[in-house]
Amino acid sequence: MDKCVYTGCDNSRRTRGLCHGHYQVLRTYIRQGKTTEAEQEQKGLLMSKGTGQGRVPAGHGDFLDPDATGDAK
Ligand SMILES: [Zn+2]
């Protein structure tokens, strides 16, 4: 399995190229307005949706991301 795209992080990728921990941090930053998904995608720190790495089976993603699914309706 590939490693997290975050430089120096050896954790396995979980969501959109990031490990679970980094994805949670990123989501927090986005919620706080410190960054945006588009900005992180441009930096290569976040994979585009649908690239396969971050797909979670229906019903399993809810607890991860109750509010960030708003753009995926
Ligand atoms: Zn990481």
N, CA, C, O and the ligand as a Tripos MOL2 file, in Angstrom:
@<TRIPOS>MOLECULE
protein
  293   291    74     0     0
PROTEIN
NO_CHARGES

@<TRIPOS>ATOM
      1 N           0.8490   -1.2060    0.0000 N.3       1 MET1
      2 CA          0.0000    0.0000    0.0000 C.3       1 MET1
      3 C           0.8780    1.2480    0.0000 C.2       1 MET1
      4 O           1.9350    1.2770    0.6300 O.2       1 MET1
      5 N           0.4390    2.2490   -0.6950 N.am      2 ASP2
      6 CA          1.2070    3.4880   -0.7580 C.3       2 ASP2
      7 C           1.1810    4.2300    0.5660 C.2       2 ASP2
      8 O           0.2770    4.0670    1.3860 O.2       2 ASP2
      9 N           2.2030    5.0480    0.7440 N.am      3 LYS3
     10 CA          2.2610    5.8640    1.9490 C.3       3 LYS3
     11 C           1.4950    7.1680    1.7490 C.2       3 LYS3
     12 O           1.2230    7.6040    0.6300 O.2       3 LYS3
     13 N           1.1700    7.7500    2.8650 N.am      4 CYS4
     14 CA          0.5490    9.0720    2.8880 C.3       4 CYS4
     15 C           1.3710   10.0450    2.0300 C.2       4 CYS4
     16 O           2.6010    9.9980    2.0390 O.2       4 CYS4
     17 N           0.6930   10.9160    1.2990 N.am      5 VAL5
     18 CA          1.4070   11.8360    0.4180 C.3       5 VAL5
     19 C           2.1370   12.9300    1.2000 C.2       5 VAL5
     20 O           2.9920   13.6250    0.6510 O.2       5 VAL5
     21 N           1.8000   13.0780    2.4720 N.am      6 TYR6
     22 CA          2.4460   14.1040    3.2660 C.3       6 TYR6
     23 C           3.9160   13.7600    3.4610 C.2       6 TYR6
     24 O           4.2420   12.6610    3.9090 O.2       6 TYR6
     25 N           4.7990   14.6830    3.1320 N.am      7 THR7
     26 CA          6.2290   14.4260    3.1960 C.3       7 THR7
     27 C           6.6640   13.9900    4.5870 C.2       7 THR7
     28 O           6.3810   14.6540    5.5840 O.2       7 THR7
     29 N           7.3540   12.8680    4.6310 N.am      8 GLY8
     30 CA          7.8830   12.4040    5.9030 C.3       8 GLY8
     31 C           6.9370   11.5190    6.6790 C.2       8 GLY8
     32 O           7.3180   10.9600    7.7070 O.2       8 GLY8
     33 N           5.7250   11.3810    6.2140 N.am      9 CYS9
     34 CA          4.7430   10.5560    6.9290 C.3       9 CYS9
     35 C           4.7860    9.1360    6.3640 C.2       9 CYS9
     36 O           4.6590    8.9440    5.1540 O.2       9 CYS9
     37 N           4.9600    8.1740    7.2090 N.am     10 ASP10
     38 CA          5.0720    6.7840    6.7660 C.3      10 ASP10
     39 C           3.7790    5.9870    6.9280 C.2      10 ASP10
     40 O           3.7500    4.7790    6.6940 O.2      10 ASP10
     41 N           2.7390    6.6580    7.3210 N.am     11 ASN11
     42 CA          1.4770    5.9450    7.4970 C.3      11 ASN11
     43 C           0.8840    5.5640    6.1470 C.2      11 ASN11
     44 O           1.1930    6.1840    5.1290 O.2      11 ASN11
     45 N           0.0530    4.5680    6.1430 N.am     12 SER12
     46 CA         -0.6010    4.1320    4.9190 C.3      12 SER12
     47 C          -1.6600    5.1350    4.4980 C.2      12 SER12
     48 O          -2.2660    5.8200    5.3220 O.2      12 SER12
     49 N          -1.8610    5.2000    3.2020 N.am     13 ARG13
     50 CA         -2.9200    6.0710    2.6970 C.3      13 ARG13
     51 C          -4.2760    5.5200    3.0960 C.2      13 ARG13
     52 O          -4.5330    4.3170    3.0550 O.2      13 ARG13
     53 N          -5.1180    6.4410    3.4790 N.am     14 ARG14
     54 CA         -6.4710    6.0420    3.8160 C.3      14 ARG14
     55 C          -7.4860    6.7720    2.9550 C.2      14 ARG14
     56 O          -8.3740    6.1620    2.3590 O.2      14 ARG14
     57 N          -7.3390    8.0740    2.9030 N.am     15 THR15
     58 CA         -8.3490    8.8710    2.2360 C.3      15 THR15
     59 C          -7.7170    9.9020    1.3230 C.2      15 THR15
     60 O          -6.9830   10.7770    1.7820 O.2      15 THR15
     61 N          -7.9980    9.8050    0.0490 N.am     16 ARG16
     62 CA         -7.5460   10.7940   -0.9240 C.3      16 ARG16
     63 C          -6.0400   11.0400   -0.8390 C.2      16 ARG16
     64 O          -5.5740   12.1710   -0.9770 O.2      16 ARG16
     65 N          -5.2990    9.9810   -0.6140 N.am     17 GLY17
     66 CA         -3.8440   10.0830   -0.6060 C.3      17 GLY17
     67 C          -3.2500   10.3660    0.7550 C.2      17 GLY17
     68 O          -2.0350   10.2960    0.9430 O.2      17 GLY17
     69 N          -4.1060   10.6830    1.6960 N.am     18 LEU18
     70 CA         -3.6310   11.0090    3.0390 C.3      18 LEU18
     71 C          -3.9270    9.8720    4.0050 C.2      18 LEU18
     72 O          -4.8690    9.1040    3.8110 O.2      18 LEU18
     73 N          -3.1110    9.7760    5.0480 N.am     19 CYS19
     74 CA         -3.4250    8.8340    6.1130 C.3      19 CYS19
     75 C          -4.6150    9.3990    6.8960 C.2      19 CYS19
     76 O          -5.0200   10.5470    6.7140 O.2      19 CYS19
     77 N          -5.1440    8.5700    7.7500 N.am     20 HIS20
     78 CA         -6.3220    8.9900    8.5030 C.3      20 HIS20
     79 C          -6.0370   10.2720    9.3020 C.2      20 HIS20
     80 O          -6.8330   11.2110    9.2950 O.2      20 HIS20
     81 N          -4.9070   10.2880    9.9760 N.am     21 GLY21
     82 CA         -4.5840   11.4200   10.8340 C.3      21 GLY21
     83 C          -4.4520   12.7220   10.0540 C.2      21 GLY21
     84 O          -4.9910   13.7560   10.4500 O.2      21 GLY21
     85 N          -3.7310   12.6580    8.9450 N.am     22 HIS22
     86 CA         -3.5420   13.8720    8.1710 C.3      22 HIS22
     87 C          -4.8310   14.3410    7.5100 C.2      22 HIS22
     88 O          -5.0650   15.5390    7.3540 O.2      22 HIS22
     89 N          -5.6530   13.3890    7.1300 N.am     23 TYR23
     90 CA         -6.9220   13.7830    6.5280 C.3      23 TYR23
     91 C          -7.7940   14.4970    7.5540 C.2      23 TYR23
     92 O          -8.4710   15.4760    7.2380 O.2      23 TYR23
     93 N          -7.7710   14.0000    8.7720 N.am     24 GLN24
     94 CA         -8.5500   14.6470    9.8190 C.3      24 GLN24
     95 C          -8.0390   16.0620   10.0790 C.2      24 GLN24
     96 O          -8.8260   16.9890   10.2700 O.2      24 GLN24
     97 N          -6.7210   16.2180   10.0830 N.am     25 VAL25
     98 CA         -6.1310   17.5400   10.3010 C.3      25 VAL25
     99 C          -6.5200   18.4710    9.1520 C.2      25 VAL25
    100 O          -6.8980   19.6240    9.3610 O.2      25 VAL25
    101 N          -6.4160   17.9420    7.9440 N.am     26 LEU26
    102 CA         -6.7590   18.7510    6.7840 C.3      26 LEU26
    103 C          -8.2110   19.2060    6.8400 C.2      26 LEU26
    104 O          -8.5240   20.3620    6.5560 O.2      26 LEU26
    105 N          -9.0800   18.2950    7.2040 N.am     27 ARG27
    106 CA        -10.4930   18.6500    7.3010 C.3      27 ARG27
    107 C         -10.7100   19.7430    8.3410 C.2      27 ARG27
    108 O         -11.5160   20.6540    8.1500 O.2      27 ARG27
    109 N          -9.9810   19.6340    9.4340 N.am     28 THR28
    110 CA        -10.1000   20.6530   10.4750 C.3      28 THR28
    111 C          -9.6660   22.0020    9.9240 C.2      28 THR28
    112 O         -10.3340   23.0110   10.1500 O.2      28 THR28
    113 N          -8.5500   22.0260    9.2020 N.am     29 TYR29
    114 CA         -8.0540   23.2760    8.6260 C.3      29 TYR29
    115 C          -9.0430   23.8630    7.6350 C.2      29 TYR29
    116 O          -9.2620   25.0740    7.5990 O.2      29 TYR29
    117 N          -9.6380   22.9880    6.8290 N.am     30 ILE30
    118 CA        -10.6130   23.4660    5.8580 C.3      30 ILE30
    119 C         -11.8020   24.0820    6.5760 C.2      30 ILE30
    120 O         -12.3000   25.1390    6.1920 O.2      30 ILE30
    121 N         -12.2450   23.4030    7.6230 N.am     31 ARG31
    122 CA        -13.3960   23.9080    8.3750 C.3      31 ARG31
    123 C         -13.0740   25.2490    9.0180 C.2      31 ARG31
    124 O         -13.9420   26.1130    9.1420 O.2      31 ARG31
    125 N         -11.8260   25.4160    9.4240 N.am     32 GLN32
    126 CA        -11.4100   26.6640   10.0640 C.3      32 GLN32
    127 C         -11.0730   27.7440    9.0540 C.2      32 GLN32
    128 O         -10.7820   28.8820    9.4230 O.2      32 GLN32
    129 N         -11.1140   27.3820    7.7740 N.am     33 GLY33
    130 CA        -10.8510   28.3650    6.7340 C.3      33 GLY33
    131 C          -9.3690   28.6140    6.4940 C.2      33 GLY33
    132 O          -9.0100   29.5880    5.8330 O.2      33 GLY33
    133 N          -8.5050   27.7560    7.0170 N.am     34 LYS34
    134 CA         -7.0680   27.9460    6.8400 C.3      34 LYS34
    135 C          -6.5960   27.5040    5.4610 C.2      34 LYS34
    136 O          -5.5560   27.9460    4.9730 O.2      34 LYS34
    137 N          -7.3750   26.6270    4.8430 N.am     35 THR35
    138 CA         -7.0120   26.1550    3.5190 C.3      35 THR35
    139 C          -8.2790   25.6690    2.8300 C.2      35 THR35
    140 O          -9.3600   25.6690    3.4190 O.2      35 THR35
    141 N          -8.1330   25.2600    1.5880 N.am     36 THR36
    142 CA         -9.2690   24.7140    0.8570 C.3      36 THR36
    143 C          -8.8520   23.4070    0.2010 C.2      36 THR36
    144 O          -7.6630   23.1350    0.0280 O.2      36 THR36
    145 N          -9.8280   22.6160   -0.1570 N.am     37 GLU37
    146 CA         -9.5130   21.3710   -0.8520 C.3      37 GLU37
    147 C          -8.7900   21.6580   -2.1620 C.2      37 GLU37
    148 O          -7.8240   20.9770   -2.5050 O.2      37 GLU37
    149 N          -9.2600   22.6710   -2.8950 N.am     38 ALA38
    150 CA         -8.6630   22.9840   -4.1830 C.3      38 ALA38
    151 C          -7.1950   23.3650   -4.0280 C.2      38 ALA38
    152 O          -6.3510   22.9750   -4.8340 O.2      38 ALA38
    153 N          -6.9070   24.1270   -2.9880 N.am     39 GLU39
    154 CA         -5.5270   24.5480   -2.7510 C.3      39 GLU39
    155 C          -4.6450   23.3340   -2.4790 C.2      39 GLU39
    156 O          -3.5360   23.2370   -3.0040 O.2      39 GLU39
    157 N          -5.1310   22.4270   -1.6720 N.am     40 GLN40
    158 CA         -4.3460   21.2430   -1.3400 C.3      40 GLN40
    159 C          -4.1960   20.3160   -2.5410 C.2      40 GLN40
    160 O          -3.1670   19.6610   -2.7060 O.2      40 GLN40
    161 N          -5.2290   20.2680   -3.3760 N.am     41 GLU41
    162 CA         -5.1280   19.4470   -4.5860 C.3      41 GLU41
    163 C          -4.0490   20.0060   -5.5010 C.2      41 GLU41
    164 O          -3.2900   19.2490   -6.1070 O.2      41 GLU41
    165 N          -3.9800   21.3210   -5.6030 N.am     42 GLN42
    166 CA         -2.9720   21.9500   -6.4520 C.3      42 GLN42
    167 C          -1.5640   21.6560   -5.9460 C.2      42 GLN42
    168 O          -0.6240   21.5240   -6.7290 O.2      42 GLN42
    169 N          -1.4360   21.5580   -4.6420 N.am     43 LYS43
    170 CA         -0.1250   21.2660   -4.0510 C.3      43 LYS43
    171 C           0.2060   19.7870   -4.1370 C.2      43 LYS43
    172 O           1.3320   19.3790   -3.8530 O.2      43 LYS43
    173 N          -0.7780   18.9830   -4.5280 N.am     44 GLY44
    174 CA         -0.5500   17.5480   -4.6120 C.3      44 GLY44
    175 C          -0.6760   16.8510   -3.2820 C.2      44 GLY44
    176 O          -0.2530   15.7060   -3.1280 O.2      44 GLY44
    177 N          -1.2580   17.5400   -2.3190 N.am     45 LEU45
    178 CA         -1.4050   16.9530   -0.9880 C.3      45 LEU45
    179 C          -2.7570   16.2860   -0.8010 C.2      45 LEU45
    180 O          -3.0240   15.6510    0.2200 O.2      45 LEU45
    181 N          -3.5940   16.4420   -1.7990 N.am     46 LEU46
    182 CA         -4.9160   15.8290   -1.6940 C.3      46 LEU46
    183 C          -5.2850   15.3150   -3.0800 C.2      46 LEU46
    184 O          -5.2680   16.0700   -4.0530 O.2      46 LEU46
    185 N          -5.6120   14.0570   -3.1650 N.am     47 MET47
    186 CA         -5.9680   13.4970   -4.4590 C.3      47 MET47
    187 C          -7.3970   13.8560   -4.8110 C.2      47 MET47
    188 O          -8.2550   14.0000   -3.9410 O.2      47 MET47
    189 N          -7.6300   13.9970   -6.0960 N.am     48 SER48
    190 CA         -8.9720   14.3150   -6.5380 C.3      48 SER48
    191 C          -9.9220   13.1840   -6.1770 C.2      48 SER48
    192 O          -9.5300   12.0210   -6.0830 O.2      48 SER48
    193 N         -11.1400   13.5450   -5.9820 N.am     49 LYS49
    194 CA        -12.1370   12.5220   -5.6940 C.3      49 LYS49
    195 C         -12.2540   11.5690   -6.8730 C.2      49 LYS49
    196 O         -12.1830   11.9800   -8.0310 O.2      49 LYS49
    197 N         -12.4300   10.3150   -6.5680 N.am     50 GLY50
    198 CA        -12.6290    9.3480   -7.6280 C.3      50 GLY50
    199 C         -11.3490    8.7160   -8.1260 C.2      50 GLY50
    200 O         -11.3770    7.9580   -9.0950 O.2      50 GLY50
    201 N         -10.2180    9.0090   -7.4850 N.am     51 THR51
    202 CA         -8.9720    8.3950   -7.9070 C.3      51 THR51
    203 C          -8.8260    6.9850   -7.3500 C.2      51 THR51
    204 O          -7.8970    6.2600   -7.7050 O.2      51 THR51
    205 N          -9.7340    6.6090   -6.4910 N.am     52 GLY52
    206 CA         -9.7270    5.2240   -6.0280 C.3      52 GLY52
    207 C          -9.1700    5.0620   -4.6300 C.2      52 GLY52
    208 O          -9.6920    4.2590   -3.8560 O.2      52 GLY52
    209 N          -8.1370    5.7930   -4.2830 N.am     53 GLN53
    210 CA         -7.5100    5.6070   -2.9830 C.3      53 GLN53
    211 C          -8.4600    5.9100   -1.8390 C.2      53 GLN53
    212 O          -8.4430    5.2430   -0.8040 O.2      53 GLN53
    213 N          -9.2640    6.8970   -2.0320 N.am     54 GLY54
    214 CA        -10.0440    7.3570   -0.8940 C.3      54 GLY54
    215 C         -11.4720    6.8700   -0.8650 C.2      54 GLY54
    216 O         -12.2590    7.3070   -0.0260 O.2      54 GLY54
    217 N         -11.8180    5.9780   -1.7640 N.am     55 ARG55
    218 CA        -13.2030    5.5360   -1.8090 C.3      55 ARG55
    219 C         -13.5260    4.6760   -0.5950 C.2      55 ARG55
    220 O         -12.8120    3.7230   -0.2800 O.2      55 ARG55
    221 N         -14.5840    5.0220    0.0590 N.am     56 VAL56
    222 CA        -15.0420    4.2040    1.1720 C.3      56 VAL56
    223 C         -16.3900    3.6110    0.8070 C.2      56 VAL56
    224 O         -17.2160    4.2860    0.1930 O.2      56 VAL56
    225 N         -16.6200    2.3840    1.1660 N.am     57 PRO57
    226 CA        -17.9100    1.7670    0.8680 C.3      57 PRO57
    227 C         -19.0490    2.5590    1.4740 C.2      57 PRO57
    228 O         -18.8950    3.1470    2.5450 O.2      57 PRO57
    229 N         -20.1580    2.5820    0.8230 N.am     58 ALA58
    230 CA        -21.3020    3.3130    1.3380 C.3      58 ALA58
    231 C         -21.6110    2.8660    2.7490 C.2      58 ALA58
    232 O         -21.6600    1.6720    3.0450 O.2      58 ALA58
    233 N         -21.8160    3.8400    3.6120 N.am     59 GLY59
    234 CA        -22.1420    3.4970    4.9860 C.3      59 GLY59
    235 C         -20.9360    3.5160    5.8980 C.2      59 GLY59
    236 O         -21.0780    3.5100    7.1210 O.2      59 GLY59
    237 N         -19.7520    3.5390    5.3160 N.am     60 HIS60
    238 CA        -18.5650    3.5530    6.1490 C.3      60 HIS60
    239 C         -17.9410    4.9390    6.2510 C.2      60 HIS60
    240 O         -17.1080    5.1880    7.1220 O.2      60 HIS60
    241 N         -18.3370    5.8220    5.3760 N.am     61 GLY61
    242 CA        -17.7300    7.1410    5.3750 C.3      61 GLY61
    243 C         -18.4490    8.1310    6.2630 C.2      61 GLY61
    244 O         -17.9220    9.2070    6.5450 O.2      61 GLY61
    245 N         -19.6210    7.7910    6.7000 N.am     62 ASP62
    246 CA        -20.4410    8.7450    7.4320 C.3      62 ASP62
    247 C         -19.7570    9.2670    8.6890 C.2      62 ASP62
    248 O         -19.7660   10.4670    8.9650 O.2      62 ASP62
    249 N         -19.1750    8.3620    9.4350 N.am     63 PHE63
    250 CA        -18.5760    8.7800   10.6960 C.3      63 PHE63
    251 C         -17.3320    9.6220   10.4770 C.2      63 PHE63
    252 O         -16.9570   10.4330   11.3230 O.2      63 PHE63
    253 N         -16.6900    9.4180    9.3180 N.am     64 LEU64
    254 CA        -15.4910   10.1950    9.0180 C.3      64 LEU64
    255 C         -15.8410   11.6290    8.7100 C.2      64 LEU64
    256 O         -15.1370   12.5590    9.1030 O.2      64 LEU64
    257 N         -16.9270   11.7920    8.0100 N.am     65 ASP65
    258 CA        -17.0930   13.0470    7.3290 C.3      65 ASP65
    259 C         -18.5430   13.4810    7.1860 C.2      65 ASP65
    260 O         -19.0720   13.5130    6.0750 O.2      65 ASP65
    261 N         -19.1750   13.8080    8.2680 N.am     66 PRO66
    262 CA        -20.5990   14.1570    8.1780 C.3      66 PRO66
    263 C         -20.8560   15.4470    7.4460 C.2      66 PRO66
    264 O         -21.9360   15.6140    6.8780 O.2      66 PRO66
    265 N         -19.9050   16.3770    7.4300 N.am     67 ASP67
    266 CA        -20.2080   17.6520    6.7920 C.3      67 ASP67
    267 C         -19.4700   17.8730    5.4780 C.2      67 ASP67
    268 O         -19.9500   18.6290    4.6330 O.2      67 ASP67
    269 N         -18.3400   17.2480    5.2850 N.am     68 ALA68
    270 CA        -17.5790   17.4880    4.0640 C.3      68 ALA68
    271 C         -18.1620   16.7870    2.8590 C.2      68 ALA68
    272 O         -17.6510   16.9310    1.7490 O.2      68 ALA68
    273 N         -19.2240   16.0320    3.0620 N.am     69 THR69
    274 CA        -19.8650   15.3860    1.9190 C.3      69 THR69
    275 C         -20.8120   16.3430    1.2260 C.2      69 THR69
    276 O         -21.4380   16.0020    0.2220 O.2      69 THR69
    277 N         -20.9110   17.5340    1.7660 N.am     70 GLY70
    278 CA        -21.8580   18.4840    1.1930 C.3      70 GLY70
    279 C         -21.5850   18.8270   -0.2550 C.2      70 GLY70
    280 O         -22.4990   19.2070   -0.9860 O.2      70 GLY70
    281 N         -20.3170   18.6950   -0.6850 N.am     71 ASP71
    282 CA        -19.9960   19.0260   -2.0660 C.3      71 ASP71
    283 C         -20.0760   17.8030   -2.9670 C.2      71 ASP71
    284 O         -19.7570   17.8840   -4.1530 O.2      71 ASP71
    285 N         -20.4870   16.7040   -2.4290 N.am     72 ALA72
    286 CA        -20.4950   15.4700   -3.2060 C.3      72 ALA72
    287 C         -21.9060   14.9490   -3.4420 C.2      72 ALA72
    288 O         -22.1000   13.7840   -3.7890 O.2      72 ALA72
    289 N         -22.8710   15.8090   -3.2540 N.am     73 LYS73
    290 CA        -24.2560   15.3730   -3.4150 C.3      73 LYS73
    291 C         -24.5790   15.0640   -4.8820 C.2      73 LYS73
    292 O         -25.7050   14.6820   -5.1990 O.2      73 LYS73
    293 ZN          0.0520   11.2100    6.9930 Zn       74 ZN74
@<TRIPOS>BOND
     1     1     2 1
     2     2     3 1
     3     3     4 2
     4     3     5 am
     5     5     6 1
     6     6     7 1
     7     7     8 2
     8     7     9 am
     9     9    10 1
    10    10    11 1
    11    11    12 2
    12    11    13 am
    13    13    14 1
    14    14    15 1
    15    15    16 2
    16    15    17 am
    17    17    18 1
    18    18    19 1
    19    19    20 2
    20    19    21 am
    21    21    22 1
    22    22    23 1
    23    23    24 2
    24    23    25 am
    25    25    26 1
    26    26    27 1
    27    27    28 2
    28    27    29 am
    29    29    30 1
    30    30    31 1
    31    31    32 2
    32    31    33 am
    33    33    34 1
    34    34    35 1
    35    35    36 2
    36    35    37 am
    37    37    38 1
    38    38    39 1
    39    39    40 2
    40    39    41 am
    41    41    42 1
    42    42    43 1
    43    43    44 2
    44    43    45 am
    45    45    46 1
    46    46    47 1
    47    47    48 2
    48    47    49 am
    49    49    50 1
    50    50    51 1
    51    51    52 2
    52    51    53 am
    53    53    54 1
    54    54    55 1
    55    55    56 2
    56    55    57 am
    57    57    58 1
    58    58    59 1
    59    59    60 2
    60    59    61 am
    61    61    62 1
    62    62    63 1
    63    63    64 2
    64    63    65 am
    65    65    66 1
    66    66    67 1
    67    67    68 2
    68    67    69 am
    69    69    70 1
    70    70    71 1
    71    71    72 2
    72    71    73 am
    73    73    74 1
    74    74    75 1
    75    75    76 2
    76    75    77 am
    77    77    78 1
    78    78    79 1
    79    79    80 2
    80    79    81 am
    81    81    82 1
    82    82    83 1
    83    83    84 2
    84    83    85 am
    85    85    86 1
    86    86    87 1
    87    87    88 2
    88    87    89 am
    89    89    90 1
    90    90    91 1
    91    91    92 2
    92    91    93 am
    93    93    94 1
    94    94    95 1
    95    95    96 2
    96    95    97 am
    97    97    98 1
    98    98    99 1
    99    99   100 2
   100    99   101 am
   101   101   102 1
   102   102   103 1
   103   103   104 2
   104   103   105 am
   105   105   106 1
   106   106   107 1
   107   107   108 2
   108   107   109 am
   109   109   110 1
   110   110   111 1
   111   111   112 2
   112   111   113 am
   113   113   114 1
   114   114   115 1
   115   115   116 2
   116   115   117 am
   117   117   118 1
   118   118   119 1
   119   119   120 2
   120   119   121 am
   121   121   122 1
   122   122   123 1
   123   123   124 2
   124   123   125 am
   125   125   126 1
   126   126   127 1
   127   127   128 2
   128   127   129 am
   129   129   130 1
   130   130   131 1
   131   131   132 2
   132   131   133 am
   133   133   134 1
   134   134   135 1
   135   135   136 2
   136   135   137 am
   137   137   138 1
   138   138   139 1
   139   139   140 2
   140   139   141 am
   141   141   142 1
   142   142   143 1
   143   143   144 2
   144   143   145 am
   145   145   146 1
   146   146   147 1
   147   147   148 2
   148   147   149 am
   149   149   150 1
   150   150   151 1
   151   151   152 2
   152   151   153 am
   153   153   154 1
   154   154   155 1
   155   155   156 2
   156   155   157 am
   157   157   158 1
   158   158   159 1
   159   159   160 2
   160   159   161 am
   161   161   162 1
   162   162   163 1
   163   163   164 2
   164   163   165 am
   165   165   166 1
   166   166   167 1
   167   167   168 2
   168   167   169 am
   169   169   170 1
   170   170   171 1
   171   171   172 2
   172   171   173 am
   173   173   174 1
   174   174   175 1
   175   175   176 2
   176   175   177 am
   177   177   178 1
   178   178   179 1
   179   179   180 2
   180   179   181 am
   181   181   182 1
   182   182   183 1
   183   183   184 2
   184   183   185 am
   185   185   186 1
   186   186   187 1
   187   187   188 2
   188   187   189 am
   189   189   190 1
   190   190   191 1
   191   191   192 2
   192   191   193 am
   193   193   194 1
   194   194   195 1
   195   195   196 2
   196   195   197 am
   197   197   198 1
   198   198   199 1
   199   199   200 2
   200   199   201 am
   201   201   202 1
   202   202   203 1
   203   203   204 2
   204   203   205 am
   205   205   206 1
   206   206   207 1
   207   207   208 2
   208   207   209 am
   209   209   210 1
   210   210   211 1
   211   211   212 2
   212   211   213 am
   213   213   214 1
   214   214   215 1
   215   215   216 2
   216   215   217 am
   217   217   218 1
   218   218   219 1
   219   219   220 2
   220   219   221 am
   221   221   222 1
   222   222   223 1
   223   223   224 2
   224   223   225 am
   225   225   226 1
   226   226   227 1
   227   227   228 2
   228   227   229 am
   229   229   230 1
   230   230   231 1
   231   231   232 2
   232   231   233 am
   233   233   234 1
   234   234   235 1
   235   235   236 2
   236   235   237 am
   237   237   238 1
   238   238   239 1
   239   239   240 2
   240   239   241 am
   241   241   242 1
   242   242   243 1
   243   243   244 2
   244   243   245 am
   245   245   246 1
   246   246   247 1
   247   247   248 2
   248   247   249 am
   249   249   250 1
   250   250   251 1
   251   251   252 2
   252   251   253 am
   253   253   254 1
   254   254   255 1
   255   255   256 2
   256   255   257 am
   257   257   258 1
   258   258   259 1
   259   259   260 2
   260   259   261 am
   261   261   262 1
   262   262   263 1
   263   263   264 2
   264   263   265 am
   265   265   266 1
   266   266   267 1
   267   267   268 2
   268   267   269 am
   269   269   270 1
   270   270   271 1
   271   271   272 2
   272   271   273 am
   273   273   274 1
   274   274   275 1
   275   275   276 2
   276   275   277 am
   277   277   278 1
   278   278   279 1
   279   279   280 2
   280   279   281 am
   281   281   282 1
   282   282   283 1
   283   283   284 2
   284   283   285 am
   285   285   286 1
   286   286   287 1
   287   287   288 2
   288   287   289 am
   289   289   290 1
   290   290   291 1
   291   291   292 2
@<TRIPOS>SUBSTRUCTURE
     1 MET1         2 RESIDUE 1 A MET
     2 ASP2         6 RESIDUE 1 A ASP
     3 LYS3        10 RESIDUE 1 A LYS
     4 CYS4        14 RESIDUE 1 A CYS
     5 VAL5        18 RESIDUE 1 A VAL
     6 TYR6        22 RESIDUE 1 A TYR
     7 THR7        26 RESIDUE 1 A THR
     8 GLY8        30 RESIDUE 1 A GLY
     9 CYS9        34 RESIDUE 1 A CYS
    10 ASP10       38 RESIDUE 1 A ASP
    11 ASN11       42 RESIDUE 1 A ASN
    12 SER12       46 RESIDUE 1 A SER
    13 ARG13       50 RESIDUE 1 A ARG
    14 ARG14       54 RESIDUE 1 A ARG
    15 THR15       58 RESIDUE 1 A THR
    16 ARG16       62 RESIDUE 1 A ARG
    17 GLY17       66 RESIDUE 1 A GLY
    18 LEU18       70 RESIDUE 1 A LEU
    19 CYS19       74 RESIDUE 1 A CYS
    20 HIS20       78 RESIDUE 1 A HIS
    21 GLY21       82 RESIDUE 1 A GLY
    22 HIS22       86 RESIDUE 1 A HIS
    23 TYR23       90 RESIDUE 1 A TYR
    24 GLN24       94 RESIDUE 1 A GLN
    25 VAL25       98 RESIDUE 1 A VAL
    26 LEU26      102 RESIDUE 1 A LEU
    27 ARG27      106 RESIDUE 1 A ARG
    28 THR28      110 RESIDUE 1 A THR
    29 TYR29      114 RESIDUE 1 A TYR
    30 ILE30      118 RESIDUE 1 A ILE
    31 ARG31      122 RESIDUE 1 A ARG
    32 GLN32      126 RESIDUE 1 A GLN
    33 GLY33      130 RESIDUE 1 A GLY
    34 LYS34      134 RESIDUE 1 A LYS
    35 THR35      138 RESIDUE 1 A THR
    36 THR36      142 RESIDUE 1 A THR
    37 GLU37      146 RESIDUE 1 A GLU
    38 ALA38      150 RESIDUE 1 A ALA
    39 GLU39      154 RESIDUE 1 A GLU
    40 GLN40      158 RESIDUE 1 A GLN
    41 GLU41      162 RESIDUE 1 A GLU
    42 GLN42      166 RESIDUE 1 A GLN
    43 LYS43      170 RESIDUE 1 A LYS
    44 GLY44      174 RESIDUE 1 A GLY
    45 LEU45      178 RESIDUE 1 A LEU
    46 LEU46      182 RESIDUE 1 A LEU
    47 MET47      186 RESIDUE 1 A MET
    48 SER48      190 RESIDUE 1 A SER
    49 LYS49      194 RESIDUE 1 A LYS
    50 GLY50      198 RESIDUE 1 A GLY
    51 THR51      202 RESIDUE 1 A THR
    52 GLY52      206 RESIDUE 1 A GLY
    53 GLN53      210 RESIDUE 1 A GLN
    54 GLY54      214 RESIDUE 1 A GLY
    55 ARG55      218 RESIDUE 1 A ARG
    56 VAL56      222 RESIDUE 1 A VAL
    57 PRO57      226 RESIDUE 1 A PRO
    58 ALA58      230 RESIDUE 1 A ALA
    59 GLY59      234 RESIDUE 1 A GLY
    60 HIS60      238 RESIDUE 1 A HIS
    61 GLY61      242 RESIDUE 1 A GLY
    62 ASP62      246 RESIDUE 1 A ASP
    63 PHE63      250 RESIDUE 1 A PHE
    64 LEU64      254 RESIDUE 1 A LEU
    65 ASP65      258 RESIDUE 1 A ASP
    66 PRO66      262 RESIDUE 1 A PRO
    67 ASP67      266 RESIDUE 1 A ASP
    68 ALA68      270 RESIDUE 1 A ALA
    69 THR69      274 RESIDUE 1 A THR
    70 GLY70      278 RESIDUE 1 A GLY
    71 ASP71      282 RESIDUE 1 A ASP
    72 ALA72      286 RESIDUE 1 A ALA
    73 LYS73      290 RESIDUE 1 A LYS
    74 ZN74       293 GROUP 0 **** ****
